């Protein structure tokens, strides 16, 4: 991957770099820090798909004349970018349940445990 990366960057290709939000080994962290690139972090495949789709649509719109895009193509890509922006602006609901280990306190301080 390093050779391909160097060729793309030296050839003036636009870099889109993604990395999963997680704990990395010391050697992986070193590798991530070696490349001078703005990494876009993601947590789930759906989030990666949204980021990549948005970025590719923008690249196509920026170079539309070069690619010979027709008006219908441009309108479709513009709609895709706007839809992704609106979806990204909505705050995801990160609440999670207690599962089978929850403890519920009723009114008056009475404790009720979930026996599962």
SULSUL-V47790 format. One record per pair of residues at least 6 apart in sequence whose ideal C-beta (glycine too) atoms are under 6 Angstrom apart, sorted by the first residue. I is the first residue (numbers start at 0). J is the second residue. If there is no record, write none. Layout:
BEGIN
[[I & J] [I & J]]
END
This chain:
BEGIN
[[14 & 36] [15 & 54] [16 & 36] [16 & 38] [17 & 39] [17 & 41] [17 & 47] [18 & 38] [18 & 40] [20 & 40] [20 & 42] [39 & 50] [41 & 47] [41 & 50] [49 & 83] [53 & 83] [56 & 76] [56 & 79] [56 & 80] [59 & 76] [60 & 76] [63 & 73] [99 & 115] [101 & 113] [102 & 112] [103 & 111] [104 & 110] [105 & 111]]
END
